[in-house]
Amino acid sequence: PKRWDVFICHVSEDIEYIQQLKEALVREKIDVFFAKDELSWGCELHRVINDGLRYSKYGLVVLSKQFVEKCSKWTSTELSSLHSKSRLSSQDCILPVWKKDITEVEVGNFDMTLVGIKALKEEDMSVDQMAMELKKKLRKTGTCWGCKIVRVSLEHALRL
């Protein structure tokens, strides 16, 4: 099965920011599961999302006022699945990103466990800096799928 470095959990209201974040991640050669890119005509949405959650190393959860207020069936299911994945794998796979419009109290009222997970905050860093942080984390754990492809390609080129 195809594997991704990160699954982006978000609400559609934040799409402009999400698109910028996704582009920054891709520039860093990070393989991103982005539902809109993975869906094609006739695909079953539930299966595609489930595969993305199952085969992504991390779940990047972009928390905003819209995320906690909307709390749609999809975002709720995605977040719940990421919590389950963390428990089953004994690994921290939830990577929260707090947008400027959300406070610690609002996050805690939505999901107390998310307050206890170190988050990157939009007010403290750009999407490019966040992408570099994720790349460092992936390299440290040795699980960057995109990084491996680049490394293998470089090793192959050096042998020629």
ABEGO torsion letter per residue (X at the ends): XBBBABBBBBBAAAAAAAAAAAAAAAAAGBBBBBAAAABBBGBBAAAAAAAAAAABABBBBBBBAAAAAAGBAAAAAAAAAAAAAAAAAGBBABBBBBBAABBAAAAAAABAAAAABBBBBAAABBAAAAAAAAAAAAAAAGABAAAAAAAAAAAAAAAX
